[in-house]
Amino acid sequence: MHVNVFPKRERVQLEDLPSSALSPLPEAGHNLLLRPRSLQVANLACSISNNEEGVKLVRMAASQLETLCPQVINAALALAAKPNSKVAQDNMDLFKEQWEKQVRVLTDAVDDITSIDDFLCVSENHILEDVNKCVIALQEKDVDGLDRTAGAIRGRAARVVHVVTSEMDNYEPGIYTEKVLEATRLLTNTVNAP
């Protein structure tokens, strides 16, 4: 279902926008960069999972995200074209909220069909790649690249902590869970250290 909360006089078509309006997309437009990656991850998770019900949920969540994507892009373009418009801002906020909610639904659905071991292995590899990117950024004195990649590491570490902490809720409290939770606190403190 296509929702259009713009009154007729506020509607903006892509071809009506100046090229300068296409560059500075608002924050939610930036989050759309996740789209291809998150859908690739969802498809990969579906291809290796035996959980038929879980796979159906992932595919449904991915489909809803794909349906929502052009609407979010249009809202971002409209806001870029009319940055002082309250209607455009409200529309963008609405679609941003829906987008973020649907990304969480997809993430949770993928989590349900992915083993903790696979998740940790993939996360470790991505973090190692990011560390290498940080080293290159340091060598090239690329402050923005370093900051962006360090932010990615913080985000990945926070996700690891969230997933592992949730997994520990499935175990009886004991020495094992205490040690794992201690390690998650150490990871959090290390990554967030000034």
Secondary structure, DSSP 8 states (H G I E B T S, - for coil): -----S-GGG---GGGS-HHHHSS--HHHHHTTHHHHHHHHHHHHHHH---HHHHHHHHHHHHHHHHHHHHHHHHHHHHHH-TT-HHHHHHHHHHHHHHHHHHHHHHHHHHHHS-HHHHHHHHHHHHHHHHHHHHHHHHTT-HHHHHHHHHHHHHHHHHHHHHHHHHHTTS-SSHHHHHHHHHHHHHHHHHT--
